[in-house]
Amino acid sequence: MTALLEAENLVKHFPASRNLFGRPTSFVRAVDGVSFHVEAGETLALVGESGCGKSTVSRLVLRLIEPDAGSVRFEGRDLLALDANELRAFRRQAQIIFQDPYASLNPRMTVGQILGEPLALHELVPANARRARVEELLRLVGLEPRFARRYPHEFSGGQRQRIAIARALAVEPKLIICDEPVSALDVSIRSQILNLLHDLQERLGLSYIFVSHDLAVVKHIADRVAVMNLGGIVETAETQALFASPRHPYSRALLSAIPVPKPQARRARMILQGEMPSALNPPSGCRFHTRCPFVVERCRTEVPQLIADGTGHALGQSVGQPVGQPVGHATACHRAAELPSAEGVVPADGGFSPALEKLVAAFSLSEEGPAASGVDIVGRPAAV
């Protein structure tokens, strides 16, 4: 069965400097051989530190920027072979929600004009029916139809992100890329937007690529997680499997940084030493070896492959599947089988303390509170 989206060996290097003749002399290796797939109705999370290339990957699969190498297929079609008209038609099937709701909306247009523009561009709705469709989109994301006459500056950050979501939904896509959609929002508003995205996925059968550096958020929305480090994927697994038993030292470090809502809880933190290497001149071998506490000489010289479930085969080779479609848990680490247990590094999911429960409940009564999404920020049904 063909996946909804398949990316294979994507590469993108940005010129960093040029000589007198305009020829590039150095490159930022933002993405170096990334492969993955997304099934219909699935949420794949791309996680990693700032600068690891996850946002660049999301733009490559939509052809907002062109890859230097690799392939992208959507429902079996090669996206890199599409001409301008075919690419516009494809954009009906895949949309993106940007990180900053303040910068992603045109301040000179009303909400009605913002939501009506994709309807007119793709000729989805007759002109006399667009107003009703705009009102329907606003209701779908928890906003009142009367907001269609307002400008973006008249809304809060959470409301603007709801408008950005409505714009993405206007063309009835199958895939939505969420590029850190909650990182610019207040903590009290984030879960409302996450609840909205989850509800829309169930109602409309959407697939998501969810880009984030916050694994606490990813745990509650993603079906699978791909961990990126310096332009490549170092581990991929189902969300529960990754949180239960991370195999790559980098994944363990990310998970150990998740804050625990229990001030008295004790756990072993895995704190990385040194600075993140530059993508201008990445280290040889495993790109994480300069900060890895388990490094050996082999790590410095040999690039590890993404191996599925300890089979000794790279992705796709063990069962004849295409590259980018791993079986279960896959890790790019020479010492994955030798590492000590991750127990104590990964925070236990023990819920909130009683005192914090009361504080969280108070936040749910904020101005953009439970009425918008029907649930409070800890996932319980909201009081009416």
N, C-alpha and C positions, 0 to 999 in steps of 0.2 A: 504494500500500500504506500502511495506517494505521500510524503509529508506536505503540509501546507507551504512551508518555507524551508529551503535547504541552502545553506551557505557552505562553500567548500574552499579551503585554503585562501581566504581573503587576505590581501596584502595592500597596505596603503602607507607610502613613505612621503612625507612632506618636505620639500626643499627648505633647508635652513640657511644656506648661504650660496652665493653664486660668484663666479669669476668675472673678469672684465667683459667677457663675451656673453654673459648671461646664462652660462651653463651651471647647473647645480654642482656644488663641490661637497656638500654634506647634507644629510637627510635626518629628519626625525622619524624613526621607525615606529609609527603610531600603532599599526596593526601588522602582525607578522605571522601569516598562516593560520587564521582562525576558521574553524569548521564547527557547525552546529546545525540543528534542525528544530523546527517548531511544528507540532501537530495541531490539527483543528481543535479549538476549544481549550488549548493548553496555555499555561503561563510559564515562560522561560525567563528566569532572572539572570542578568549579567551583572556580576558584582566585582568589586575591587577598589583599590585606592584611586584617588584622583590622578589622572594622567596615565592610567593603565590601558586606555584605548576603547573602553566600553561604549562611550558616546559616539566615537568615530565609527565603530561597527554598526551601530543603529542607523547612522546616516548612509553607510555604504549599502545596506540591504534595501534602502529606499531609492538609491541612486541620487540622493541629494548631493553626494560627492562621488566621484568615479573611482573604483578600485584600480590599483596598478596591476593586480593579478588576481586570479581566482574566479569563482562563478557563484551566481545567485539564481536560484530557481524558485518560482512561486507557482504552486499547483502544476509543477512539471515544466513550466515555461522558463526559458532562459531570459532573465531580465536585462542582461547586458547586451542582448541582441535586439532590443526593442528600439524602434525609431521614436521620434518626438510624439506623434499622435498615439502610438501604442503605449508609450510611457504615461501619457496623460490618462488614458483609459485605465491603466494599472493603478494609478493613484486613487481611483475609486475603491480599490480593494485593500489598500494599506495606507494608514494615516499615522501621524505622530503627535504626541502631546509633549510640548517643550517644558523645560525645567522652570523657567521664570514666567509666571503668569502676567507680570507687569510689562515684560518686553515682547511677549508673543502675540499681543492683541494690538491692532491699529488704533491709536488714541483718537484719530480723526473720524472713526466710523462708529455708529451706534451698534449695539449688540444685534439688533435686527439686521443691519447691513452685513455684519461680520458672519452671521449664520446663514444669511441669504446668498452670499457670494458663491460658496461652493455649489449651492443648488442651481444657480444660474450658469456657472461655468460648465458643469457637467449636464445641464439641461435635464435635471431629474424631476423637477416639479414645474408645472405651468406658472406663469407670472402671477395669475390671480389666486393661486393656491399657496404661494410661498409664505405669506404671513401666517397662515394656519399651521404650516409645517414648522416655522420658527417657534411658534408658541408651543407646539408639541415637543420640540427638542428641549426647550427650557423646562417644561414640566418633567421631562425624562431625567434631567440632572438635578431636580429639586429646587428649581427657581420659578418665580412667578412670571406669567406671560407679560405683565406690564413692564418688566425690566427690559423688554426689547427696545424701548425708546431711550434708554440711558446709554451713556458712554462708559468705557472701561474704567476711567478714573473715579467713577461713582461707586465702585464695588470694593469689597475687601479682597484680600489675597485668595481666600478659599472660594469666594464667589467667582473671581476671575478664572480660577482653575476649572470650576464647573463649566464656565462659558467655553473655555478651551476644549474641554471634553465634549461638549455639545457640538462644537465646530467639527471635531474629528468624527463624530457620529453622523453628521449631516449627510454624508455620501454613502452611508450604510456599508462600512468596510468589514472585511473578514479579519484583518490583522491591525492592531494598534500598537505602536511602539511608545512606551511610557518612559521618557527620558528624565529620570529623577523627578517625577511629578509632584512629590510632596516635600522635597528637601528645602524649598523656599517658604514653606508654610509653618505656622505656629504648631507646636506639638499637639495642642488641643484640637486642631482642625485636621491633622494628618489622617487620623483613623476614619474620619467622616468621608474623606476623599477615597481612601482605600476601600471602605465599605461600599461606596458608590461604584467604584470600578468592579468590585467582585459581583455586585448585584447586576450590573449591566452585562457582565460576561455570562452569567447564568441565564439572563433573559434573552440575550441576543446571540449567544453562541460565539462570542468573540475569542480571538487568540491574542495574547499579549507577549511582547518582549519587554520586560520590566528592568530598566537600568537603574541601579542603585549602589550606593556604598554602605547602606545601612542594612545589615543582615537581620536586625530585629524586625524591620518592616518586611523584608523578603520572606521570612519564615511564615508569615500569615497570608501571603498572597500567591506565592509561586508553587508550581508543581515540580519543576526541576530548576536546578541552579548550576550555572557555569561560572567558575571563579577565574578571573583574568588577572594576570600580572605582567606588566611591561609588554603589552602587545600580543600576548598569547594566552590560551586557556590552559590552566594547570590542573583543574579538577572539575568534574561534572558528575552530578548524581541527582536522584530524586531528593527533594527538600528534606524529608524526614531522615533519609539515610545520611545526608551530609551533616546535619545537625547532630545526629546520634553518634557518628563515627567519621569525623574528617580525617583524611589520609595525608594530605599535603601540609607541610609545616606552615605555608602561607595561609591556607584556609583556617588552620588552628589559631593563628595569630589574629585573623579577622574576627573569628568567633569569640575569642577570649576578650575582645575589646567591647563586646555588647554589654551595656550597663544593666545591672540587675536591680529591680525595684525593691530590694531588701537591704537597707543600710548595714545590717549586722551580718549579712551573708559573707562567707569566706570562700575564695576560690583561687586557683593558681592562674596568674596572668602570664601570658607568653609575650614578653616585650621584645620587639626586634631591635637589634643594635645597628647603628650606622644609618646612612641616608639611602633613600631610594635611588638606584642607578639612573643615569640619564638615558633617554631614548635616542639621543644623538650618538651615543657610543655604548650600547648595551654590553654587558660582560659576556664572555664566551661561556660555552656549556649551558648549564641551567642558569637562567637570568636571576634567580633568587639566591644563588649561592653566596653572594656577598653579605647577606643578612641572615642566612639560615644557620640555626644552632646545631644542625645535624650534618653539616657539610663534610664531604670526603673529597679526595683528589679527583675521583671520577666525575663529580658534579661540576668541577671547574673546566673540564675539557670536553665532555660529551653531552650533547643536547638530549634531554629525556623526551621520549614519546608519550603520548596520552594513551595509557594501557588500560584496557577494560577488565575489571574484576579479577585482576591477578592472572589472566590467561597467558600473559607473555606476548600478546598480539596487540598491535596498534588498532585504533578504532576501525571497525568494519572488516578487519581481516579474519577475525575468529569465526564469524558466522556468515560471511559473505554479504554483509550489509554495506551500503554506500558509506564513504567517509563522512563523518559528522553525525552518524546515527549510532551512538555507543550502546552497548548492552549493560544496563545497570550503572555501576559506579566505576568511573575511569579517572586515573591519576597520572600526572606527568612528574614522577619523582623516582629517582633511582633507588631510594631507600624506603619507599612507602611501606613495604612489608616488614621492615625492621624497626619502625618507629615505636616508641612506647605508647601505651594506651592514652587516649585523649581525655580520659576521665579526670574531672577537676578543672580542665581548661574550658570546656564548653559549659556555659551557664545552664543550670537546671531550670526547667520551665515550671516553677513552683507557684506562679501567680503573684499577685500583689499582696503586700502586707495590709492588715485591716485599716490602719491609718491612711495608707495611700489609696485604698478603695474609696474612702469617703471623699478624698481630694479629687479623685478622678470623676466621681459622680457629680461633684460640684461643677467641674469643667464642662460636663455634658449639658449643662443648662445655659451655656453661653449663647450669644446672639445667633450664631450659626449652628446651633446645637441640634438636638435629636430630630426636630421637625423636618430637617433637610434630608436625612437618610433613613430615619425610622429606627436607628439603633444608636446607643451611646458609644463612647470611645473605648469601652472594653468589650463591645460586641453584644451587649444584652439588649433586648427590646426596650426602646425608649418610652418614658412615661408620657402619656398624652394629657 
